[in-house]
Amino acid sequence: MTDTAMPKSLSSQFEETGLSARRLLFEVGDLAEMSHTRGRILRGTASVFAEKGADGTTVADILQEAKVSRRTYYQYFSNKEAALDALFELATDGFANALTAAIADLDSPLVKLERAVSLYLELQYLGGALVIELQAEGIRPGSRLAQRRRRTLNFLVELFSENVEASVGKVFDPLVFQALIFALEGLCIHLHREGSFNQETAERVKSIVMPMVGRCFAREGEKLPALPLAFDLS
């Protein structure tokens, strides 16, 4: 390929950028800067939801974890779905803003997309059960989180499409990139729920996804990037 990028580990890539999925979530940042009570409610929601999922979480659970009264809770959120939506907004907006900043000074379209995949995987790995369950809830038909999930996925599809077109002049069917991103999302959820998603697995997923992305950059007659073989996994 004309536009090439040396593969880097997730950890080394984010040491360079100074970005961390933890900063996108709930240990520091927006939650700490919110009003004390709203922040407590969202931290309590995050803790309960990560453990019990959407169906198992009740407002009573959140009240107990956040140590607030029911009356106080309803001053900020109309139901548990509203609190989950606020958490998902923090995660998705934080991801989009961090990614935009991370690629702002990069020239290579392929390196930009490598950075996008790395940040996405770091968010899945470090965000743990909370991020996974928020995404899974966003997939559920009728979920209040679905609109934010679609917006984030559309942002990624546009990013992939624009960078491929800028590099090789090809305009792919948007479903190509939707399929790639849906597969990445679904694989992360599946691996996490199986208990096998860790930093090593994230690196392995990246080693599979990036050759697929690289194939979109191949010009006529160029050799396509090889996909990892089974013996490469040892």
Steps between C-alpha positions, in 0.01 A plus 500: 500500500615852435376624837653274763511505878726307732281309746535613858374355822203662668705593804784662303259690280324655796819579683576719200166677493449523874143384453345238721158339494488545875502875445202462268299327767423552863809507717585860411374765262138590443352303789739655747419846368122458514287616786577284800161330511465434126851357494422271794188373326686428177787330681247286686320420174829403337591266783164324514454478124845350445414226749133431421438622144198694384231248589641432846551865596225680689469856622503360854841342430632834378362685803674258733831516315494881459363558850234747386127516560241412236383860498854625434550244224189615312618859514772395255365198311149390409586126510795262484513522120567874523798439727635228269459736206702766684780247560498393137511863390816551704662191351404562135569873500826443684603238245418723202677802650807298600524338157466833322783639711714187456498514120504876454874522434534177303553510123461135402135392454591141584675604822190701592285191467750291692477756779119479487503121534752520785302756696180304449661181628660676795159637594355147491788351698537764770131587516425140587150381580359851515585596141410155367159503666428857390571399141292185530212708635543736204452207261171397658198605289312786662784592734541864588873453437451385140509848349836583660642168383387569143652847512836361614495226237416755229792713620735203458359403159553855374854503642590176323334601173660846487850371570485218247372739235771755585770236462400294197201683351262209558149555629381176654143407579451625860383150592861384461607712796177437691564127474856543625397715798200284590726195494754674724230608745335158510830318541598718797165435670523126432857465625433704813193300593699181452757638743780493244539868413829641630787708364648201318165424337459866405838486325390185321175663386695798371734270305193357325315825438789711366576275198132522412520877520826494303335314215280804441819698430643254247534640149441299183759224473646549848540205734230490766598498868502145636256395767649321804515122473417258780865426571560873554288484816736287705 
